[in-house]
Amino acid sequence: MSVSGWGVMFNSSFKMALAGGLLAAILGGCSTLPSAGPTTAEVTSSAQDGDNVRYILRDVDESIVSILSGFRNRSFAGSFGDHRPPPYQRIGIGDAVNVTVWEAAAGGLFSSPAIDRNSTGARSAVIPEQIVAKDGSITVPYAGRIRVAGLTTPEVEKRIVAQLTGKAIEPQALVTVPQGLSNSATVLGEVTNGARVPLSVRGERIMDVVAMAGGVRAPTYETFISLQRGGRTVAVPMQRVVSDARENIYIHPKDVITVVRDPQTFSVFGAAGRNAVVPFEAAGITLEKAVAKAGGLVDNRSDPYGVFLLRFESVEVARRLDPNFAFAASDTRVPVVYRLNLRDARGYFLAQTIQVRNNDMLYIANAPLNELQKVLQLFVVAAQPVASAATIAAGF
């Protein structure tokens, strides 16, 4: 064989040996390839580490939709009911009270004598406004201390008349409460004018009280209304209160309403049109809208079978998802991963029934073929200097 023939054989053998070794090295290091996140298989396999279940993994189907739909967010109507306040307001400590007393004839305790023969004289007296003391009482001349706290104005009027009977001439009393702090609600937060809002016997609803405070300053879809009553606090998106009349419940005395601006967002990672923190309406959006807001699935990268929704669920929900999951005594929230198959058209319909919540994470895995494509690209880039070295070696 000629020298040139040996050179050709050496060149070819050298290229094949180096290329084979390079390809083996790249394939052996596939786990270290650049990636936006785990593959579908890696998410599935890492859910359990030996006997330790790291997170609950469930494929989205009708049973999962049923479980999630059975656990609704808290609401005003469900938490407090929609009970109209009583028709009479009760007087409380710190309220300002006015008392007016009438008598049937002149010359009594609260009437003045006639000035001339054409005058019958005054038959009433207005007692100066009083603040209900800490003992719950006010003072009425000739009647002494009258306990008024916890009573309605008609009940106080009867007490005053009873104490004045036999002293005044057929007395009658009228009690008014011009400043009833006990019959007011407090409005705070993102409103134009935070204040104590007086409540009428007609009854005001949540939106009435918010309007009386000047309305909200933030966009409706970013606003939550928190209602505190009787040691219990419930927050509801303002959008729901506006759209659902059942949530616009009656306000009771001493209620505290706090309007909070809290933009709702979810995070997107992986083979989506964009990786970002995406805002959405406070009332929530469905999973299929969330995928659309994320730019959809990238055609040449994404795995339609690997669309994952990651969130923390309550222990109650987690028990229904996986009764065998080992809960720690201190667990209040459990990590859950929902896998959606968008290769099946039914997955799109299922996605329309799942609500995305604040701080949810949406992850779209790379397709398995995409990993092979990365290997081939690295092989081509690495093979070019190998081929040049083989050509130079064959020349020698």
C-alpha positions, 0 to 999 in steps of 0.5 A: 500500500502507498504512503498516501493510502496509509494516510487516508486510512489513518485519517479516517480511523483517527476521525472515527475514534475521536468522534466516537470517544467524543460522542460517548463523553457527551452522551455520558454527560447528558445530565449536565447539559444546559436546560431550563429545568427537569424533563417530564421523566425527571419530574415524575421520578423525583417525586419519590426518593426511596420511601420518602415522598417529596411531593404529591404528583397527580395527573389532571383528570375528572377526579382531580377537577372534582376535588379542587372544585369542592374546596372553594375559597372563603366568601363573605356570604359563606362565612358571615351570612347576609343578615340585616342588622336589627331595626333598632340600634343600641346605644354604646359607651362613648355615644353622644345622646340628646334628651328632650323632656315634655310636660302636659302643662306649664308650671312643671319641672321642665316647663316655664311659667307664662310670661303674659296672659297670651302665653302658655309658657314652654312645656319642654326642656332640652338637656345638653348633649351627653357622652355615655360614660364608662359605666354606661349611664347618663344624667337626667335632671330629677331622674338621676343616673339612667343606664342606657348602654345596650338599650335602644332609644325607645327603651331609654325613653321609657326608663326616663319617663318611669323615673320622672312619673310623679315628679313631672306633669305627665312627662314624655321623653325623646332620645336621639343619638346624633353621634353613634360611634357604637353603630358605625363601621371602620373603613381603612386601606386603599380608600379615598377617605378612611373613616368611621362610617355611621350606619343607619337602621335601613342597613348598609352593604359592603359596597355602600360603606366603601362608597361612603368612604370615597371609593377605592383608589386601586384597580378593581382587579387588584383589590381585596376587601377584608372584613373583620367581625367578631374576631374573624377575618375574611378577605375576598377579591373586590371583583367577586363582590362586584360581580356576585350580589350574594357577596355584597352582604350587610355591614354590622356595627363595629365591623372593620373593612380594610381595602388592600391592593394585592396584585395577583401573579403566577410564575412561568418557567421552562419551554413557554413563550416567555418566562416571567412573573405574569399578573392576572385578575384578582378573582383568578383565571383558569389554567388554559388562560394562564398557559395562553398568557405565558405565550403558549408552548414553544413548538420546537422545544416543549413537551405537551405531556409535561405541563405542570402546575406547582402549588402548596395545598392545604392538608385537607386537600392533600389528604384527598389527593393522596390518603397515603401521604405521610404528613408531618405534625407541623404541616399546614401546607403540602407541595403538590404537582399537577401534570396536564397532558395537552397532547390530548384535546381533553386536557384543554377542556380540563384546563378550563376548569382549574383555577390558577391561584396567587403565587402558583408556578407553571412549568413546561418541560422540554421534549425528550427529542430536544435533549438529543438535539442539544447533544447533536449540536454539541457533537457537531461543534466539537467534531470540527476541531477533531476533523481539522486535527485528523487532517493535519495528522494525516498530512504528516 
